[in-house]
Amino acid sequence: MHKILTIGEILVEIIATEKGDGFRQATPLIGPYPSGAPAIFIDQVGKLGQAAAMISRVGNDDFGHVNLDRLKADGVDISGIAVDPLGTTGSAFVRYRADGSRAFVFNIRHSACGTIRFDEATRALVGTCSHLHVMGSSLYAPSVVESIIAAIEIIKSAGGTVSFDPNLRPEILDSPGMREALQAVLAKTDVFLPSGQELFLFTQAKTEAEAIAELLAAGIKVVVVKRGADGASYFDRKTTLSHPGFAVEEIDPTGAGDCFGATFVTFWLNGAKPAEALEFANASGARAVMISGPMEGASTRADLETFITAKKG
């Protein structure tokens, strides 16, 4: 059985209850919710019943334990998540604007997860895993980048695979070394999961078709383009297909792409046909947006089957 690993940020998300542009004035808040893109991803993997593990760090505080408790309850191996007695768990304050976009205030780089180290214990955990999923948002500190690159080499040398979701936000794209780290990960990627314009960050192409061809020619096995409410498209060297999104009422889109990616990768690793993997991934993303809180909408396989059946009915 495959075991899927992520490395990167764990944080809590605290959400403004009123729409607006940022936090220059006092505003009511709700939370803390367990969060962090790789944490949401791996929690969704665990909820699907797939073997899953994460390498990260949290502080010995309530925010850290909120995350540890959730991940453990959903079946994730948390032995690689260190508790730093002197550190503080990362945080993200989020406010939705009227147009649906989001304003963030992050504390990641200088939180406990900014001090992730690749030691003998984490090396041993990596050795038990056959697939690594990388989030571009996790390439925020040199020690984290070094850990991810080291894990890629171990997993690939053992015949394992790598998936990569750029998951880029303007706040982090110009971080020192970010673009170089993105290219290093892409060079080892088997499954690439971009959204929108992320497809063109790594190619010279001007059209989507040209970009897909360029990425597949570079050695990537599968490209899955996430299109939000419009669904997603799958490309490999022999197959091209799309699956429409499921119509739902959007409450909170945070984490939907992570749930989509986790579901697609889990199904792909277990030999599902592309159409089935896309359908379940779309359902996973759709269910995620229906519930407030980044990790609150993660689904079991039974949840997804029930959702798909109801939508088809």
C-alpha positions as CSV (number, residue, x, y, z in Angstrom):
1,M,0.0,0.0,0.0
2,H,1.3,3.4,-0.9
3,K,2.1,5.9,1.9
4,I,1.9,9.5,1.0
5,L,4.1,12.2,2.7
6,T,4.0,15.9,2.9
7,I,6.5,18.4,4.3
8,G,5.7,21.9,5.2
9,E,3.6,24.4,7.1
10,I,1.1,23.7,9.9
11,L,-0.8,26.6,11.1
12,V,-4.1,27.8,12.5
13,E,-6.5,30.0,10.4
14,I,-8.5,32.7,12.1
15,I,-11.2,34.1,9.9
16,A,-12.9,37.6,9.9
17,T,-16.7,37.2,10.0
18,E,-17.3,40.4,8.1
19,K,-16.1,41.0,4.6
20,G,-13.7,43.8,4.0
21,D,-10.1,44.6,2.9
22,G,-7.7,43.6,5.5
23,F,-7.2,44.2,9.2
24,R,-6.6,47.9,9.7
25,Q,-9.6,48.1,12.0
26,A,-10.9,45.8,14.7
27,T,-13.2,43.1,13.2
28,P,-15.0,40.0,14.7
29,L,-13.1,36.8,14.2
30,I,-13.8,33.0,14.4
31,G,-11.3,30.2,14.8
32,P,-8.7,28.8,15.3
33,Y,-9.2,26.2,12.6
34,P,-6.4,23.7,11.8
35,S,-4.8,24.7,8.5
36,G,-1.7,24.9,6.3
37,A,-1.9,23.7,2.6
38,P,0.2,20.5,3.1
39,A,-1.7,19.8,6.4
40,I,-5.1,20.1,4.6
41,F,-3.8,17.9,1.8
42,I,-2.5,15.1,4.1
43,D,-5.6,15.3,6.3
44,Q,-7.8,14.6,3.2
45,V,-5.5,11.7,2.3
46,G,-5.9,10.2,5.7
47,K,-9.7,10.7,5.7
48,L,-9.8,8.6,2.5
49,G,-8.2,5.7,4.4
50,Q,-4.8,6.1,2.6
51,A,-1.6,5.7,4.6
52,A,-0.4,9.2,5.2
53,A,2.4,11.1,7.1
54,M,3.7,14.6,7.6
55,I,6.9,16.2,8.5
56,S,6.6,19.6,10.2
57,R,6.9,21.5,13.5
58,V,4.4,23.1,15.9
59,G,4.7,25.0,19.1
60,N,3.8,23.4,22.4
61,D,0.6,25.5,22.5
62,D,-3.1,25.2,21.9
63,F,-2.8,26.0,18.2
64,G,-0.3,23.2,17.7
65,H,-2.4,20.7,19.6
66,V,-5.5,21.7,17.6
67,N,-3.7,20.5,14.5
68,L,-2.0,17.4,16.0
69,D,-5.4,16.2,17.4
70,R,-7.2,16.7,14.0
71,L,-4.5,15.0,11.9
72,K,-4.2,12.0,14.3
73,A,-7.9,11.6,14.4
74,D,-8.1,11.5,10.6
75,G,-5.5,8.8,10.3
76,V,-2.3,10.7,9.6
77,D,1.0,9.5,11.0
78,I,2.2,12.5,13.1
79,S,5.5,11.0,14.3
80,G,7.3,13.4,12.0
81,I,5.7,16.5,13.5
82,A,8.0,17.8,16.2
83,V,6.7,19.9,19.1
84,D,9.0,22.8,19.8
85,P,8.8,23.8,23.4
86,L,10.1,27.3,22.6
87,G,8.3,27.8,19.3
88,T,5.0,29.2,18.3
89,T,2.6,27.5,15.9
90,G,2.1,29.3,12.7
91,S,-1.0,31.4,12.0
92,A,-3.0,33.0,9.2
93,F,-5.6,35.7,9.6
94,V,-8.0,35.8,6.7
95,R,-10.5,38.3,5.6
96,Y,-12.7,37.8,2.5
97,R,-13.2,40.8,0.3
98,A,-16.6,41.6,-1.4
99,D,-15.3,40.1,-4.7
100,G,-14.4,36.8,-3.1
101,S,-10.7,37.3,-3.0
102,R,-8.8,37.1,0.3
103,A,-6.5,39.3,2.4
104,F,-4.0,37.3,4.5
105,V,-1.7,38.1,7.4
106,F,0.7,35.2,7.8
107,N,3.1,34.1,10.5
108,I,4.8,31.1,8.9
109,R,8.5,31.8,8.2
110,H,9.2,32.8,11.8
111,S,7.0,30.2,13.4
112,A,7.9,26.7,14.6
113,C,7.3,25.3,11.1
114,G,10.0,27.7,9.8
115,T,12.6,25.6,11.6
116,I,11.9,22.2,10.1
117,R,15.1,20.1,10.0
118,F,15.9,16.9,8.1
119,D,17.4,14.6,10.7
120,E,17.8,10.9,11.1
121,A,14.3,10.5,12.5
122,T,12.7,12.3,9.6
123,R,15.0,10.4,7.1
124,A,13.7,7.1,8.6
125,L,10.1,8.3,8.1
126,V,10.7,9.3,4.5
127,G,12.1,5.8,3.9
128,T,8.6,4.3,4.8
129,C,6.8,6.5,2.2
130,S,6.4,5.9,-1.6
131,H,5.0,9.2,-2.7
132,L,5.8,12.8,-1.8
133,H,3.4,15.7,-2.4
134,V,5.0,19.2,-2.5
135,M,3.1,22.5,-2.1
136,G,4.8,25.6,-3.5
137,S,3.7,27.4,-0.4
138,S,6.0,25.2,1.6
139,L,9.1,26.5,0.0
140,Y,9.2,29.4,2.4
141,A,12.5,28.8,4.3
142,P,15.9,27.3,3.3
143,S,15.7,24.5,5.8
144,V,12.3,23.4,4.6
145,V,13.4,23.5,0.9
146,E,16.5,21.4,1.8
147,S,14.2,18.9,3.6
148,I,11.9,18.6,0.6
149,I,14.7,18.2,-1.9
150,A,16.3,15.5,0.3
151,A,13.0,13.6,0.6
152,I,12.5,13.8,-3.1
153,E,15.8,12.2,-3.7
154,I,15.1,9.3,-1.2
155,I,11.7,8.6,-2.6
156,K,12.6,8.8,-6.3
157,S,15.7,6.7,-5.8
158,A,13.5,4.0,-4.3
159,G,11.1,4.1,-7.3
160,G,8.5,6.3,-5.7
161,T,6.7,9.3,-7.2
162,V,6.2,13.0,-6.6
163,S,3.3,15.3,-7.1
164,F,3.5,19.1,-7.1
165,D,0.9,21.8,-6.6
166,P,2.4,25.3,-7.1
167,N,-0.2,26.8,-4.7
168,L,1.4,30.2,-5.1
169,R,0.3,33.4,-3.5
170,P,1.7,36.8,-4.3
171,E,2.9,37.2,-0.7
172,I,5.4,34.4,-1.1
173,L,6.3,34.3,-4.8
174,D,9.3,36.7,-4.4
175,S,10.7,35.1,-1.3
176,P,14.5,34.5,-1.6
177,G,15.2,31.4,-3.6
178,M,11.5,30.6,-4.2
179,R,11.7,30.5,-8.0
180,E,14.8,28.3,-8.0
181,A,13.2,25.9,-5.5
182,L,10.1,25.7,-7.6
183,Q,12.1,24.7,-10.7
184,A,14.1,22.1,-8.7
185,V,10.9,20.4,-7.6
186,L,9.3,20.6,-11.0
187,A,12.3,18.7,-12.5
188,K,11.4,15.7,-10.3
189,T,7.6,15.9,-10.6
190,D,5.5,13.0,-11.9
191,V,2.0,14.7,-11.3
192,F,1.7,18.4,-11.8
193,L,-1.4,20.2,-10.4
194,P,-1.5,23.8,-11.4
195,S,-4.4,26.3,-11.2
196,G,-5.0,29.0,-13.7
197,Q,-2.0,31.1,-14.7
198,E,0.4,28.8,-12.7
199,L,0.6,26.7,-15.8
200,F,2.6,29.4,-17.5
201,L,5.1,30.1,-14.7
202,F,7.2,27.1,-15.8
203,T,6.9,27.3,-19.6
204,Q,7.7,29.5,-22.5
205,A,4.3,28.8,-24.0
206,K,1.6,31.3,-24.8
207,T,-1.4,28.9,-24.9
208,E,-2.6,26.2,-22.6
209,A,-2.1,23.4,-25.2
210,E,1.5,24.5,-25.8
211,A,2.2,24.7,-22.1
212,I,0.8,21.2,-21.5
213,A,2.9,19.8,-24.4
214,E,6.0,21.5,-23.1
215,L,5.5,20.1,-19.6
216,L,4.9,16.6,-20.8
217,A,7.9,16.7,-23.1
218,A,10.0,17.7,-20.0
219,G,9.2,14.4,-18.4
220,I,6.1,15.0,-16.3
221,K,3.7,12.1,-16.5
222,V,0.4,13.8,-15.7
223,V,-0.8,17.3,-15.7
224,V,-4.1,18.2,-14.0
225,V,-5.3,21.7,-14.5
226,K,-7.6,22.8,-11.7
227,R,-10.4,25.2,-12.9
228,G,-12.3,25.8,-9.7
229,A,-16.1,25.7,-10.1
230,D,-15.6,24.8,-13.8
231,G,-14.0,21.4,-12.8
232,A,-10.6,20.2,-14.0
233,S,-8.8,18.7,-17.0
234,Y,-6.4,15.8,-17.2
235,F,-3.5,15.4,-19.7
236,D,-0.9,12.7,-20.3
237,R,0.9,11.7,-23.4
238,K,-2.0,9.6,-24.6
239,T,-5.1,11.0,-22.9
240,T,-6.9,14.4,-22.7
241,L,-10.2,14.7,-20.8
242,S,-12.1,17.2,-18.7
243,H,-14.7,16.8,-16.0
244,P,-17.1,19.6,-15.1
245,G,-17.4,20.9,-11.6
246,F,-20.3,20.2,-9.3
247,A,-22.7,23.0,-8.7
248,V,-22.7,23.9,-4.9
249,E,-23.1,26.9,-2.7
250,E,-19.7,28.3,-1.9
251,I,-19.2,29.1,1.7
252,D,-15.4,29.0,2.1
253,P,-13.1,28.1,-0.8
254,T,-9.9,27.8,1.4
255,G,-8.6,24.3,1.2
256,A,-10.7,23.1,-1.7
257,G,-7.7,22.8,-4.1
258,D,-5.8,20.9,-1.4
259,C,-8.7,18.4,-1.0
260,F,-9.0,18.1,-4.8
261,G,-5.3,17.3,-5.1
262,A,-5.2,14.9,-2.2
263,T,-8.2,13.0,-3.7
264,F,-6.8,12.9,-7.2
265,V,-3.3,11.7,-6.1
266,T,-4.8,9.0,-3.8
267,F,-7.0,7.7,-6.6
268,W,-4.2,7.9,-9.2
269,L,-1.7,6.0,-7.0
270,N,-4.3,3.3,-6.6
271,G,-4.7,2.8,-10.3
272,A,-8.0,4.6,-10.9
273,K,-8.8,5.6,-14.4
274,P,-8.3,9.3,-15.1
275,A,-12.1,10.0,-15.4
276,E,-12.8,8.4,-12.1
277,A,-10.0,10.2,-10.3
278,L,-11.1,13.5,-11.8
279,E,-14.7,13.0,-10.8
280,F,-13.9,12.1,-7.2
281,A,-11.4,15.0,-7.0
282,N,-14.0,17.4,-8.2
283,A,-16.4,16.1,-5.7
284,S,-13.9,16.5,-2.9
285,G,-13.2,20.1,-3.9
286,A,-16.9,20.9,-4.1
287,R,-17.7,19.5,-0.7
288,A,-14.8,21.4,0.8
289,V,-16.2,24.8,-0.3
290,M,-19.6,24.1,1.3
291,I,-18.2,24.3,4.9
292,S,-16.4,27.2,6.6
293,G,-12.9,26.4,7.8
294,P,-10.0,25.1,5.6
295,M,-9.9,21.5,6.9
296,E,-13.5,21.2,7.9
297,G,-14.8,20.0,4.5
298,A,-12.4,17.0,4.1
299,S,-14.3,14.0,3.0
300,T,-14.3,10.2,3.4
301,R,-14.8,8.0,0.4
302,A,-18.3,7.3,1.5
303,D,-19.0,11.0,1.7
304,L,-17.8,11.5,-1.9
305,E,-19.8,8.5,-3.2
306,T,-23.0,9.8,-1.5
307,F,-22.4,13.3,-2.9
308,I,-21.7,12.1,-6.5
309,T,-24.8,9.8,-6.4
310,A,-27.0,12.7,-5.2
311,K,-25.7,15.0,-7.9
312,K,-26.3,12.5,-10.6
313,G,-29.7,11.7,-9.3
